[in-house]
Structure formats: C-alpha cells, structure tokens
C-alpha cells in the first residue's frame, strides 16, 4: 500500500563555492531590512565567516543585530533572549549561521516574536504557531536537515525537557550551502552529523508502507552515499566532492522527500531526545547508541523491511532460507559502521557507563510523558516497550 502524500519544499537552495556572496541579494528578495544574525559558539567567528557576513550586510545597506551563544540541544532561555532582542530592535528577518541547533533556535525565535504568550506553549501543546518571522541560513554543519524541514526542537532548561514541533510556517526561505565551510568540522562532529543524516532517512525508510519503490530507491541511494562519503572526509577533511555529497544529503534526508508514499516512524529520535536532554550527549551519537536495540525489538514483526535494508543498503548477501539471519546481519553491519566512524552502538559506549534501573525508568517515563503517550508508527511503542529498548541498549 502507498500512502497519499503532499510534498512541500519551498526553501531556495544556493549551493557551491562562494555561494555566501549571494547573501544580501537573497535577504533583500525576502524584504529583509533589519536582520538578526544568530549563531553558536566561536567557530563561525574564528573562521572569519561572521566578519564576512557582517561586511556583506553593511555593503548592501542592510542593518543587523547579532546574538550568539547557541549550544547543541538549543535552550529555551536563549530563544527568549532572542525574542526580546528582536522585539526591541524591530527585527524583520532572521539569519541563522550554523547548523541545526542554530536554525532551530532561530525558528523558535521567529515563532515567538509575534506571540503574546510564552513561546513554550507551542512545545507544551497549549497552542499552535500562527506566524513566524522569515528565516534564511548559511549552513556550516550538515546534520540536522533543519534548513529544509518543518521541524524545530528546543530544550526547556529548568526541567531538561526536549520537545519538537512541526509547522510549514518555519520553513527557511533560503539556504546557502558551501561545502568548503565544513572543512574545519572536527571528525567526531562530522561522524555524528553523518549518523543524524542517515537516521533521518532510516526513520522514514522503516515504515509499514512498503510499496513505494521509487522512494525506497532514493532513500537507499542516499544512505549508501553518506555511508561511503563519511570515510572519505574523515580521511581527507578538504575533499570537496564528498563534503558536498554529505551536505546535500543532509537536506534531502529531512525535507520529506524520502517520506513520499511512506510514513515516518521517528521512535528512535523520540527515545534519543530524552538521552540528550538528561545527559547532554551529541544527538547523532545518541541515535547510534539506540537504533540497534530499537531494530532488534521491532525486527521480528517487520522482517521483509529489515532484509531489504540489509541487502540494498548494507550489502549483505540475502540468505533466502533464513531471512531472520539476513536481517540481523544488516543490523550488526550498521553497528560496525557506527564504531568504524567513532560513533557508539550502545549506551555504555555513549556515556562510558551503564544506566541504573532508576535512570532507565526515568527515561521511559519522560519519553511516554508518564505513560500518557506512545511513539512510533511502524510499530507503536508504549512506556513498557520504551523501557525494554532502553534496557536492551544499556550495555557496554
């Protein structure tokens, strides 16, 4: 069965060397006159990208204010600071310079500027966004895919609550992608980004809808390409061809293209959100630590999909007489891949220790919101299923 779908991808992508030189024109086309330049730590400044960005805006006569300090797993407190700044300075356009955390923080600020209540209302389910300031991106970290997605994930500081919402209102107007801006990414961040990119596709590929052959083929090609390219860029960080492939894959993995005719699952993402909220781990690493256990838990009831993944993505020879063995070899192969690029394949490898029983119970309670919600679509997980997967992943 093929699921009906509505594909919407309005973001203009400007890809290639020196593409950031088109920044002013792109902002002016969107009517931007007073810009918030939003960024993370010092890497954008140290690389000279921020100074070049500021000079481009000045030369075009575009006024701007800046707000840095976004951290991985972006915080509500920084979002609130940005909302106050935008209101005070009458900002009409937000430029995110960075990766997914900066983009998500920019989206949340965009939601909040025109909203009279607490912006967290949107993540708490008390209200839904009705507007968002226009947002553009200079992408420096290919991973989250937020530059072309409708998703926005924010962490509320006090309770360490990490939540996501989706709305087409926050889709970026444009994204500038110059693979050369990713040359200085540390190996761990490169590997974690590639893992996140692949997982965005796998969360859509592992679907109860199995008849969309074209979408499957696109997903499988994307997964194989990233899997191969990450080794090339880890060996040679300035390999433009493979940096470009990873950068473009990051956007295609999360702009819903690989979801057309299928249904996204995202149970592993929901499970991981609690890990990164509580322990502050890198998102991609948290995903790799959990996926194998999720896969082993659901695989017996969705065997054909796991066999297809093993054969078409991981290159496993199909043992037609023992499909369970073929499927398991695919799971084991991607765990070897994770370890080969420096990613963990279980919680012990992620944290350097195993969780206590109390910590496992806490994660399951948080993910299920006290047993009131389920996660997943390929297979729906309740609190007990979540607890089982956390326990399966809790070894070293």
Secondary structure, DSSP 8 states (H G I E B T S, - for coil): -----------EEEESTTGGGGHHHHHHHTT-SEEEEEE-SSHHHHTTHHHHHHHHHHHTT-EEEEE----SS-BHHHHHHHHHHHHHHT--EEEEEESHHHHHHHHHHHHHHT-SS-GGGTTTTS--------EEEEE---SS-TTTSSEEEEEETTTTEEEEEE-GGG--SEEEE-GGGGTT--HHHHHHHHHHHHHHHHHHHS-S----HHHHHHHHHHHHHHHHHHHHHHH-TT-HHHHHHHHHHHHHTSSSGGGTTS----HHHHHHHHHHHHH---HHHHHHHHHHHHHHHHHTTSHHHHHHHHHHTT-----TT-HHHHHHHHHHHHHHHHHHTT--SSHHHHHSS---HHHHHHHHHHHTTTTT--B-SSS-B-HHHHHHHHHHH---
